[in-house]
Amino acid sequence: MRAPTVAGKVMAILGAFLPGDVRLTLTEICRRAELPLATGHRLVRELADGGFVERLPDGTYRVGMRLWQIGSQAAEPRELRELALPYMEDLYVATGENVQLAVLRDDRALYVERLRGPRSVPILSRVAGELPLHATGVGKVLLAFAAPETVDRVLARELTVHAPNTVVDPVRLRAELEEIRRTGVACTQEEMSVGTCSVAVPVRRSANEVVAALSLVTWRHSADPRRLTPAVLTAASALSRDLAATYR
């Protein structure tokens, strides 16, 4: 087995910061990166000197601003987010609910942008975070319009129950995905977290290409997803037109 290169060790260190990790100790970084403590200490110190990680007063580390600056230049998510934000803001103003935009990445829903207010229902999603496809509204939309091999691969796995109504039966999920393809709308009730419901619709770059999913997430007991659907569809349609014009 070939020994890892310096670049490979650095990537392993940066990859140790999983979604949701605000800070890690040096020991945790080295354990996740599978590096000796001395090697990890030297490389982490160099990364901190370059601004790629930041050492906090308590001795833990977090992702640095330099890494954020580089990551924010990723072309496709940045362009999609910039085009989507005005429509997401309008949707938030009109509803006061959580607004989310996600794309398909590595068989997960990757959240590109999220807007929420002080009275919005608490949600698990965060920008640059990932959630499962089968348990989220945006995830079901992305899966419904994904390639058949992607659908087969995801549904062949053991699917995790996250909330009282999470659907994990592959036969039932396939039926749901077919209905989403037919209607262009996915509605969920307490599938990712207790007390929430969501309405999600596809965002298209062309008639045959779905590139993202847009959703509203709200309290289950205080909102009717059917009443929210027209607003989400209107925002997604306008964003889709912008995308089509931009990439034409």
N, C-alpha and C positions, 0 to 999 in steps of 0.2 A: 504494500500500500504506500503510495507516494505521500511524503510529508507535506502538510499544507504550506503554501507560500505565505509571505508576509501579507499580501493582499487578501488571501483567503482568511487569515487570522483577523485582519481588520474587519472584513465583512462579517465574520462570525461574532465579533464584539458588537458591531452595530445591530446585527440581527438579534442579539440578546434582548433588545428592547422591544418586547412584544406589544401589540395593541393594548392599551390600558395601563401599561407600566409607566408610572410617573417618575419613579426613581429606583435605582438598583444599587446595592452595595458592590464593591469590587469583587467580593467572593461570589456573589450571585452572577455577575457578568462572566467571570472566569468559568464557573460551573456550567453555565448555559453554552458558552463558546467552546467548552472542552479544552481549555488552555491552562497550563501551569500558572500559579499565582504570580510568579516573578515575571513571566512573559506578558501576562495580561496587564500587570501593573505598569510595565514599561510602555506598552502600546496605548493603554488608556490614558496615561500621562501625556503622550504625544498627541493623541486625539483631543485632549482637553486644551493643550497649548494651541492647537489649530482651530479651536472653537467648535469642533464637531460633537463633543460632549462637554458637559459643564459639571464641575465638582461643586457640590453644595456645602455649606458650613458644617453639616453633620457628617461629612465624609462620603455621602452617597453621590451617585451620578445620575444625570438626566440628559436627554438629547439636547445638543447645543443649537444655538441660533444659526450657525454656519450650515449645519446639515439641513435645517428647515429652509434656509434660503435656496439651497441647491434643489431640494425636493419640490419646492413651490414652482420651479421652472419646468416641471414635467409637462410637456406640451398639451396632450389631449385632456387630462383632468382640468388643467388651468383654463383652457379654452371653453370647455363645457361649463365649468363653474362660472366663468365670467359672463357667458351668454345666459345662463340660467338664473343668476342672482336677481335681476329685476323682476322676473316672473315669480320667483319664490317669495320675494318681498311683498309683491302685490297679493299673493295668495295668503301670506301671513297676516297682512293688514285686513284682508277681507274676512278671515276666519278666526284669527288669534290662536291658531293651533300649531303644533309642531309641523314643520315642512322639511322634507328630506329628499335628497337626490343621491342615487346610488348607481354604480356600474358593476358589471360582472367581472370578477377577478379570481382566478384559481378556485372556481366552484364555490365562491362566497360572494356576498353582497358587500362591496366596498363603498363606504359613504364618502362622497365627494364634498358635500355641503349639507349643513343642517341649520335651520333657524328655529329658535324657541323663545318663548317669553316667560315672565315670572309666574303666570297662571297656567302655563301649559303642563300637561301631564308629564311626569318624569319618564324619560326613555333611556334605553341602553345604548343607542347609537351615538357615535361621535365622529367628527371629521377624521378621515384616514383610518377609522376603525372598520372592522368586518363583522358581519353577523351571518348566520346560516340562511340559505336560500329557502328551505322548506318551511321556516317558521316566521317569516316576515313578509309584509305586503310587497315591498320592493323586490324582495328575493323571489317571490312566486312569479312576479311579472318577468323578471330577468330570466328565470328558468323556463317559463312558458314559451318565450321567444328565442331560447338558446338552441344550439344545434342538437339534433336528436341524440348524438353520442354523449353530449354533456348531460342531458336529462337521464339517460340510461345509467351513466356513471354515478350521478348524485343519488338516484333512487335505489341503486344497488347497495348503497352503504347502510349501516345501521344508523338510523336517524334518531336524534336526541329529542326527548320531550323537555320543553322549556317552560310551559305554562299549561293550565288545565285543558286548553283546546288545541294544543299542538297536534297537527296531523302527521303521523309517521307511517301510515299504511300506504305502500307504493301504489296500489290499485286506486285508492281514493285520491291520492295526490295527482295521478295521471288524469283522472277525471276532472279535477279542479283546474289543472293546467290547460286542458282542452277548452273548458268553459272560459278561462281567462283569454285564450287566443280568440275565442268567438266574440266575446263582449269587449275586450280591451280594458277590463277593470278587474282588480283583485281586492277583495274585502276580507279582512281578518278580524277575529274577535278573541282576545286573550290567547294568542298563540305564541308570542314571544315573551310577554310579561303580563302579570295579573292586572286587570282593570283597564286595559287599553284596547282600542280598536284602530284599524287603519284602512285607508283607501289608497290604492296605488295604481298608476297607469303607465304605459310605455311612453318613452321619448324616442322619436324616430329621426334618423338622418335622411332616410328615404322611405318609400312605401314598404320596402322589404328589409329594412335594417333598423332594428331596435338597438340603441346605444346606451340607454339609461332607463331608470324608472324614477318617477316622481310620486311622492306620497304625502298625505296628511295623517298624523297620529294624534288621537284624542282620547278622552275618558270614554270608556264603554257605556257608562250609565247616563252620560249627558249629551250624547251626539248620535245622530242617525247617519251611518255611512252613506246611505243613499242620497241624503240631502247635500252631502259634501262632494259627491262625485262630480256634478257638473263643473264646479269651480276647479277641481284638479284637472279634469279633462280640458278645460279651456286654457289653463296655464301650460299644460303639456303640449297642446296643439300649437300654441303660439311659439313656444320654445322649439318645437320640431320644425316649424317654418323657418325660424332663424337659422337653425342648424343646416337645413337643406340649402338655404341661400348662401351660407358661409362656405360650405364645402362644394357648392356647385362651381 
